[in-house]
Amino acid sequence: MAKAEKGQASRVCPLTRLPRGHTTAVGALTAEDGRVAAMIGRLTGKVVAHDADGLLVLDVAGVGYEVTTPLGTLGRTHADEAGRVTLWVHTHVREEALALYGFSDEGERAAFRVLLGVSNVGPKIAVAVLGALPAPELARVIAQQDLGAMKGIPGVGKKIAERLLLELRDKLPEVPVTAAGGLERRDAASAGGGDERVRAALVGMGFKPAEADRAVAALGERDPSTPLGTLLKEALGHLSH
């Protein structure tokens, strides 16, 4: 993970167990053993550290929250005049700790929660899916039953991909496909080779065309069979420098 900016005095928030019955201003969530944990739904602050895998530290009033995000999330957020971004957060309760997952809007978070409802799909796979297929694109893939679009997503083999197409049918809002865009744009980008696929994906994530071109140029010549998810991860790594 990149080092925090010089002069920052953020403290990584210790998301530890809370006493039974304790609640906070942000709500509460009860674990299976009766423990109550703080539930965080949204955070606004400055990103002081991040890495190419989507893990970042968000400084909120001097407290650094470690948040896992899908690839491209920061490119889809909009910073205010003070340089702060807002992430919609899902608080995931694990046996020994809480984990925070952040998204650019409520729709992305809703898609993440729907993915968690699929058999054998945990947060890691759900984040990988949304990193390769942002919520609107995922909705189109499900509506079109496009198994090929799932190829190359980390942790998603053929069986899980087929399960996603089956169990997510009618659970995600369908995005109309028009002559001006939608799936036709993605297919055209795929036909144009790896460079165009990566460029189109980066622009779709919110990066400026010039930034996308710079990242594609940094990738150099690549094997056409390289999964899009792999190329995107490397491209985002270049953009983070």
Secondary structure, 3 states (H helix, E strand, C coil): CCCCCCCCCCEECCCCCCCCCCCECCEEEECCCCCEEECCCEEEEEEEEECCCCEEEEEECCEEEEEECCCCHHHHCCCCCCCCEEEEEEEEECCCCEEEEEECCHHHHHHHHHHHCCCCCCHHHHHHHHHHCCHHHHHHHHHHCCHHHHCCCCCCCHHHHHHHHHHCCCCCCCCCCCCCCCHHHHHHHHHCCHHHHHHHHHHHCCCCHHHHHHHHHHHCCCCCCCCHHHHHHHHHHHHCC
